[in-house]
């Protein structure tokens, strides 16, 4: 049993965490767009719970800066400010280098299989691009990387900054099209080489490099005066 299987068995997700994850994914995929209202009653009915766990999940998301409560309106989805995006990427660049040094999990055959499958998906995207599928492949890649992190505090921060950063990817994908898929192919080729060589430290440094490239695309296409 590797460290992630053990954690999965001892730390099942609570109802609040399940709702939180689902709402965050909808924000990342722009199913919920900036300005959309999160209605507690409707979400409670959808998940078959009282409004309390929904309210708790939304409260957690508010700390990420992705939603806010407005007088007379309620809770709405918001886009991160340019300053917040810069802070998030500065943090992700630092966290990535720690992946292979802070209690990393052993790379498994399942990890290598997942990496090869993701590479095939990215290659298909480069020929037939769709921004939603681009975000979905990125999400699965992030889940693979997170599975290699054994330090629970690092994993928590890694997921937190991922969700903050991911809300920008759909917009960049819409603007750049297949070019971002080609960048994802290059990233996954590097990651697969590291996985085949059982080199978790290299995975972390590869992530740091490609996060930097992605940050540059965001600065060019979302944060520049022309954008």
C-alpha positions as CSV (number, residue, x, y, z in Angstrom):
1,X,0.0,0.0,0.0
2,X,1.5,3.4,-0.9
3,X,1.0,6.5,1.2
4,X,-1.9,7.8,-0.9
5,X,-3.9,4.6,-0.7
6,X,-3.4,4.7,3.1
7,X,-4.5,8.4,3.3
8,X,-7.6,7.7,1.2
9,X,-8.6,4.9,3.6
10,X,-8.0,6.9,6.8
11,X,-9.3,10.3,5.6
12,X,-12.5,10.0,3.7
13,X,-14.0,13.2,2.3
14,X,-16.7,14.8,4.4
15,X,-20.0,16.1,2.9
16,X,-18.6,19.6,3.1
17,X,-15.4,18.7,1.3
18,X,-17.4,16.9,-1.4
19,X,-19.6,19.9,-2.1
20,X,-16.6,22.2,-1.9
21,X,-14.7,20.2,-4.5
22,X,-17.7,20.0,-6.9
23,X,-18.3,23.8,-6.7
24,X,-14.6,24.5,-7.2
25,X,-14.5,22.3,-10.3
26,X,-17.5,24.1,-11.8
27,X,-15.7,27.4,-11.3
28,X,-12.5,26.0,-12.9
29,X,-14.5,24.7,-15.9
30,X,-16.5,28.0,-16.1
31,X,-19.7,26.2,-15.5
32,X,-20.0,29.0,-12.9
33,X,-18.7,32.2,-14.4
34,X,-17.8,35.5,-12.7
35,X,-21.0,37.2,-11.7
36,X,-23.0,33.9,-11.3
37,X,-24.8,33.6,-8.0
38,X,-24.4,30.5,-5.8
39,X,-27.8,29.8,-4.3
40,X,-27.6,27.8,-1.1
41,X,-31.2,26.4,-1.3
42,X,-30.7,25.1,-4.9
43,X,-27.3,23.6,-4.1
44,X,-28.7,22.0,-0.9
45,X,-31.5,20.4,-2.9
46,X,-29.0,19.2,-5.6
47,X,-26.8,17.5,-3.0
48,X,-29.6,16.3,-0.9
49,X,-28.4,18.0,2.3
50,X,-29.4,20.9,4.5
51,X,-28.1,24.4,3.8
52,X,-25.5,24.2,6.6
53,X,-22.9,22.0,4.7
54,X,-23.4,24.1,1.6
55,X,-22.9,27.3,3.6
56,X,-19.7,25.8,5.1
57,X,-18.4,24.7,1.7
58,X,-19.0,28.2,0.2
59,X,-17.3,29.8,3.3
60,X,-14.2,27.7,2.6
61,X,-14.2,28.7,-1.1
62,X,-14.5,32.4,-0.1
63,X,-11.1,32.2,1.5
64,X,-9.6,31.3,-1.9
65,X,-11.0,34.6,-3.3
66,X,-13.1,32.9,-5.9
67,X,-16.5,33.9,-4.4
68,X,-17.7,36.8,-2.3
69,X,-20.9,37.9,-0.5
70,X,-22.5,41.1,-1.8
71,X,-25.2,42.9,0.1
72,X,-28.6,42.5,-1.5
73,X,-27.2,39.9,-4.0
74,X,-25.8,37.0,-2.1
75,X,-22.7,34.9,-2.9
76,X,-21.3,35.4,-6.4
77,X,-18.4,34.0,-8.3
78,X,-15.6,36.5,-8.9
79,X,-12.5,36.5,-11.0
80,X,-9.1,36.8,-9.3
81,X,-7.4,40.2,-9.5
82,X,-4.1,40.5,-11.4
83,X,-2.3,40.9,-8.1
84,X,-3.9,37.8,-6.7
85,X,-3.0,35.8,-9.8
86,X,0.6,36.9,-9.4
87,X,0.7,35.9,-5.8
88,X,-0.8,32.5,-6.6
89,X,1.7,31.7,-9.3
90,X,4.6,32.9,-7.1
91,X,3.4,30.4,-4.5
92,X,3.0,27.6,-7.0
93,X,6.5,28.1,-8.3
94,X,7.9,27.6,-4.8
95,X,5.7,24.7,-3.9
96,X,6.5,22.7,-7.0
97,X,10.2,22.4,-6.0
98,X,9.1,20.7,-2.7
99,X,7.2,17.9,-4.3
100,X,10.1,15.5,-4.5
101,X,11.7,16.5,-1.2
102,X,8.9,16.5,1.4
103,X,7.8,12.8,2.0
104,X,7.2,12.0,-1.6
105,X,5.1,8.9,-2.4
106,X,6.5,6.1,-4.5
107,X,5.8,6.2,-8.2
108,X,3.6,3.2,-9.2
109,X,2.8,1.4,-12.4
110,X,-0.7,3.1,-12.2
111,X,1.0,6.5,-12.1
112,X,3.0,5.6,-15.2
113,X,0.0,4.3,-17.0
114,X,-2.0,7.5,-16.1
115,X,0.9,9.7,-17.4
116,X,1.0,7.9,-20.7
117,X,-2.8,8.1,-21.1
118,X,-2.7,11.9,-20.3
119,X,0.0,12.4,-23.0
120,X,-2.2,10.7,-25.5
121,X,-5.1,12.9,-24.5
122,X,-2.9,16.0,-24.9
123,X,-1.7,14.9,-28.3
124,X,-5.3,14.5,-29.4
125,X,-6.1,18.0,-28.1
126,X,-3.3,19.5,-30.2
127,X,-5.2,18.2,-33.3
128,X,-8.7,18.8,-32.2
129,X,-8.7,21.5,-29.5
130,X,-11.5,22.1,-27.1
131,X,-10.9,24.5,-24.1
132,X,-13.0,22.4,-21.7
133,X,-11.2,19.2,-22.5
134,X,-8.0,21.1,-22.0
135,X,-8.9,22.1,-18.5
136,X,-10.1,18.5,-17.8
137,X,-6.8,17.0,-18.9
138,X,-5.0,19.6,-16.8
139,X,-7.2,18.6,-13.8
140,X,-6.3,14.9,-14.2
141,X,-2.6,15.8,-14.5
142,X,-2.8,17.8,-11.3
143,X,-4.5,14.9,-9.6
144,X,-1.7,12.7,-10.7
145,X,1.0,15.1,-9.4
146,X,-0.9,15.5,-6.1
147,X,-0.9,11.7,-5.7
148,X,2.9,11.8,-5.4
149,X,2.9,14.3,-2.5
150,X,3.1,12.6,0.8
151,X,3.2,15.7,3.0
152,X,-0.4,16.5,3.9
153,X,0.2,20.3,4.4
154,X,2.0,20.6,1.1
155,X,-0.7,18.7,-0.7
156,X,-3.4,21.0,0.9
157,X,-1.6,24.1,-0.3
158,X,-0.9,22.5,-3.7
159,X,-4.6,21.9,-4.2
160,X,-5.6,25.3,-2.9
161,X,-3.3,27.2,-5.4
162,X,-4.3,24.8,-8.2
163,X,-8.0,25.8,-7.9
164,X,-7.1,29.5,-7.8
165,X,-4.8,29.2,-10.9
166,X,-7.1,26.9,-12.9
167,X,-9.9,29.5,-13.1
168,X,-7.6,31.3,-15.6
169,X,-6.8,28.4,-17.9
170,X,-10.1,28.2,-19.8
171,X,-9.8,31.8,-20.8
172,X,-6.2,31.4,-21.9
173,X,-7.2,28.2,-23.8
174,X,-9.9,30.1,-25.6
175,X,-7.5,32.8,-26.8
176,X,-4.5,30.5,-27.7
177,X,-6.2,27.4,-28.9
178,X,-4.0,24.4,-30.0
179,X,-0.9,26.3,-28.9
180,X,-1.6,25.5,-25.2
181,X,-2.3,21.9,-26.0
182,X,1.2,21.7,-27.6
183,X,2.7,23.1,-24.4
184,X,0.8,20.5,-22.4
185,X,2.2,17.8,-24.7
186,X,5.7,19.0,-24.0
187,X,5.0,19.1,-20.2
188,X,3.6,15.5,-20.2
189,X,6.5,14.2,-22.3
190,X,8.9,15.5,-19.6
191,X,6.8,14.2,-16.8
192,X,6.5,10.7,-18.4
193,X,10.3,10.5,-18.6
194,X,10.5,11.3,-14.9
195,X,7.9,8.8,-14.0
196,X,9.6,6.1,-16.0
197,X,12.8,6.8,-14.1
198,X,11.1,6.8,-10.7
199,X,12.3,10.4,-10.2
200,X,9.7,12.3,-8.1
201,X,12.2,15.2,-7.6
202,X,12.3,15.7,-11.3
203,X,8.5,15.7,-11.5
204,X,8.6,18.7,-9.1
205,X,11.2,20.6,-11.1
206,X,9.4,19.9,-14.3
207,X,6.2,21.2,-12.8
208,X,8.1,24.4,-11.7
209,X,9.4,24.9,-15.2
210,X,6.1,24.5,-16.9
211,X,4.1,26.5,-14.3
212,X,6.6,29.3,-15.1
213,X,5.8,28.9,-18.9
214,X,2.1,28.9,-18.1
215,X,2.4,32.0,-15.9
216,X,4.1,33.8,-18.8
217,X,1.2,33.0,-21.1
218,X,-1.3,34.3,-18.5
219,X,0.7,37.5,-18.1
220,X,0.7,38.0,-21.9
221,X,-2.9,37.1,-22.6
222,X,-4.8,38.0,-19.4
223,X,-2.7,40.5,-17.4
224,X,-1.0,42.7,-20.1
225,X,-2.5,46.2,-20.8
226,X,-3.4,45.0,-24.3
227,X,-5.3,42.0,-22.9
